[in-house]
């Protein structure tokens, strides 16, 4: 399985010289079967535009999983040129909360946007996903509810031939209480998704110092993500969903803080490609 990281920011895109190395697009990760083009996309932030480049502009054939429906995870959807293509075939899945196309229409319709989901070119299906185990585009996908402020949110675990990646883009661990370090409890579903996985991509929008005044804002701290990864026996952790004002140098400093962790800790960056053997 190949993991191509395409968007790493939380809340809003970031632009400027201070954000070049890690990137300024919002959440998106593309997954590929061995040697194949991307066919499973996680989230549709502005980073989804980069997936069209991975496809050399060809039509996308596959599935799109949305973790939740906040702007920074869907704002790239109508600008995904390989999906909005007469030859595309896109099966879109989101956490079940009513008719999926109707829910999306609330984001993409007048007076907020000129194009509705039904007007996207190609063949699209809009699906309400329930928690549990699924087979989607040949990948084994586990979807579980994780706490996040403002609407239903799923975390995902995707497996392909033994290789596994867990994706918890937005996670509010203090929902279950402050936990032993004040950063939140290790949520059972978060633990189940991350357990023993090769790569964990996790919300780390705030530093531990910032978290004391932002604990109710719906996100995790870097220290929580590292602690969860260690407790779950993860091989590699990508700190992601970076605070939009967080510069490249500041992310470098955060990553250096965890150089002695039992888990390999990296900052997710838009040009990052990870190949996982079966």
Secondary structure, DSSP 8 states (H G I E B T S, - for coil): -EEEEEE-BSSS---SGGGTTT---BSEEEEE-TTS---EEE--SGGGHHHHHHTTT---EEEEEES---HHHHTTGGG-TTTSSTT-EEEEEEE-SS-HHHHHHTTSSTTT-S--GGGSSSEEEEEEE-SEEEEETTEEEEEEE---SSS--EEEEEEETTEEEEEE-S--GGGG---TTSS----HHHHHHHTT-SEEEEE--B-HHHHHHHGGGS--BHHHHHHHHHHHT-SEEEEESB-TT--HHHHHHHHHHTTTSSSEEEE--TT-EEE---
